[in-house]
Amino acid sequence: MKITIIIIVVVLAIWGIALFLKHRSGAGRKYEPKFSDEEYKRDYEVKKASLERILGPMHDLVGHAVIPFQIGGSVDMYYFPNAIPGTAFVTMELIEPDGSGPKPNRIGTYELIAFTKYPIAKKAYDVLPRIPSDKAEQSPFDKMELRMCGVLTTIGRYSYEAVLNPGETCEIPGYKGGPTTCLIFDEYKKNGVDFEINGKRHCLLLCIEIFRSEMEYAMKNGSAAVLKKLKEKGYYPYSDLDREPIY
């Protein structure tokens, strides 16, 4: 099933900045956290421990957004360099301390995860925007991090409006007629370890960027065939597109 997402990251960023300034000026309603700082802190530690059981130790650096996701900014990016070769990008702010969050899929509420084959850059940017003054200085990791931050932010925002299940495909329209982003979802698991928080099972929804031809094949023949082929070729679970299409 293809899900067309109309929300565009750049539009969200502009809207987030306007909303942020509005809050700073005191106009309108202020953002009111649903839980106390202590509850969020405790939830973070429990969630981190659960993720590390699946992905290994988390990197010390965190890609914090300038404008928080809750008021229209980007998601924070958490890096896990020890799961498989390369780096996992993970969100940690979709599931609330009480277990609520995105519209539950067939597994439950979830956080998002994406992979690049590139190891985390030694000089990773810890705040957004992660764009050097000279774009030529961007490493392959930097480019993938920035791209996947936009993808995870858009999907994270949309997850509160629609049910997103493993095996579905998704298309994010490009900005001002630019190329679209094609994705396929899966549940990421390792060694049969479930993503559990406080004894309740949740989902790590894997977002894999794929070629349009691969998405169209999945829509016609089923996602299982595409995921199987990606695994056979060694492309799963990465979103790097510096490879040949499998279909």
N, C-alpha and C positions, 0 to 999 in steps of 0.2 A: 504494500500500500504506500503510495506516495503522499507525503504531507507537504504542501506548499506553504512556506513561511513568508509572510509579507513584511514582518518587522525586519528592518535593516539596521545593522550595528551602528552605522554612522548616525542615523536618525536617533537611535536610542541614546547615543552619547550626547548629542546636542540637547535632546530633551532632558537628559540627566543633569547636564550642566545648568540649564535654565531652572530646573527644579531645585537643584542644590543652592543656587544663588537666591532663589525665592525663600528657601528655609533660612539661609544666612541673614536675609533682610528682615525676617520675622513675619513675612506675609504668609497667609494661608495656614493650614494645619501642619504642625511639626510631625516628623516621623517619630512614632512611639514604638520602641522595641517591645515585643510581646513577652520577653523574658528578662530576667535580671542579668547583670554582668556575670555574676557567679554561676548562674545556670548555663549561660553561653560558654563560659570557661570550662566548666565541668563536661559539657557536651562535646566541646572541641577535643578534650583529652581522650574521652571514650571513643570518639569517632576516629581520631588519629590512631589509637591502638588497634582498632578494628581494621583500618586500611593497611597498617603495617603488617598485620598478620597475612595479608594477601599480597602486598606489594613490596615488603621489606622496608627498611628505615627510610623515613622521609628526609629530603634535603633540608639543610638549615635555612636556606633562602626561601622567601615567600614573595611572590609577585603581587603586592598589594595594589589595588586600584585606587586612584586618586579620589574618585567619587564612588562611594559604596554601592554595591549591587542593589541593595534594598531601596535606594532612592534614585535608581535609574542608571547607575554606572556599570562598569564591567565586573565580572566575577574575579575574585582573588584566585591566583594560580598557585597550586601546591605541586611540588615536583618530587617524583619518586624515581630515582635513578637505579634502583637495585632490583626491580621486578624482572626485567628482561633487558637485553642489550638496547641501549637508547634511553629515553626518558618518558615517563608517564606524566601527563598533565591531569590534575584532579581538582574538582570543585569540593568545597566543604561547607557551603552555606545554603544549600537548597533544603536539606532536611533540618527541621527545627528540633529543639530539645525534646519536644513531646512526640516526635516521630512524624508530624505532619510535614507538608511541603508540596512538591509537584503532585499533580493528579496521579494517583497510584496506577501503575500498570499492572500486569498480571502477577508481578512479583511483589510489588509494594511501592513505596516512595523511594527516591533514588538520588544519588549524586552522579555526576558525569565524569567520564574518563576518556582520554584520547592519548595516542602514542606517536612519538617521532622516533626514527631510528638514530637520531643524533644525540650524543651525550650532552648533558647540560653544560652550557658555556661557562667557562671559569669566571667571566665577568657578567653574570646574569643581572638583568635590571630588576630591581626590587619594587619599583613603582611604575604605574602606567602614566603617559605612554612610553612603551619600551622601544622608542625609535631614536637612534643616535642622531646627532646633528648632521653627520655625514652618513647617508644611507649606505654608502659603499662599505662602511665599517660593520654592517650587520652580518653576523655569521649565519650559516644555514639554520642553526638552532634558534637564533633570535627571530628569524623570519617565520619559522614554524610556530614558535611560541606566540607571536603576535597574531598570526592567522588563526590558530586554534583558540586563542582567547576570545576572538570575535565569534567563532563558531559556538563555543561553549556558553558565551553570554547570550547569544541569540536563542539557542536551544533551551538554556536555563530559563529565560524569560517566557518562552512559548510553553514550557512544561507546566505552567500554572493554568494554561488555557485548554490544553488538549492532552489526551492520554497517548503516551509514546511507548511502544512496546519493542522489545528485541525482535529483530527480523523485519522491521518496517524500514522503508526508505524515506528520505527527506530531501527537499530541494530548497536552498536559500537563494533568493534572487540576488543578483549582483547589484552594486550601487551604480545608478545612472546608466543602466544598460550594460554593465560589465558582466563578466562571466559568472554563471551561477555556481554555487557550491553544492555538490551532490554527496549525500551521506547514506550510510547503512548502519543500523543499530544492532547491537548484540549485547548479551549480558556477559560482563567480564568476570571470570572466575579463575582461580588458580588452586590446583591441588584439592579441589572439592571443598574449599573453605568458603563458607557463606559470609556475606557482608552483614554482620549483626551489630546492632547498637542497643545496649541495655536488654539483651536477650531477644530482640525482635529482628526478624530478617528484613533486609532492605536490598536494593539492587544497585550495582555499579553499571550504569548504562554506558556502554562503549559506543563512541561516535567515531566511525571510520570514514574519512573522505575517500571517495572513489570517483572513477571517470563516469561521464554521462552514459557511455555505452554499457558500462557495468551496471549502473542503476536501471537502465531500460531493460537489460537482460533479467535483473532481479524482479522487476515489476511483471515481466511476462512469464518467467519460469520459476520464480520463487527465490527468496533471499538465501535459502539454505545452500543452493547450488553455487552462488557467488561466494559465500563465506567459506565453503569447502575448498573452492578453487584458490581463494586467497591464501588459505592455510597451506595448500599443497605447494604453492609457489614461494612460500616464505614471506608473503606480504602482510599477512595478518599479524598483529592488530594495528599496523601502522597506517598513518594518514599521509605519509610522504608520497607524492605523485611523480617523483623522478624515476619512473619505471614504465614498462610497457603495459597497456591495458590487457586484461585477461580475456576480454570479449570485445 
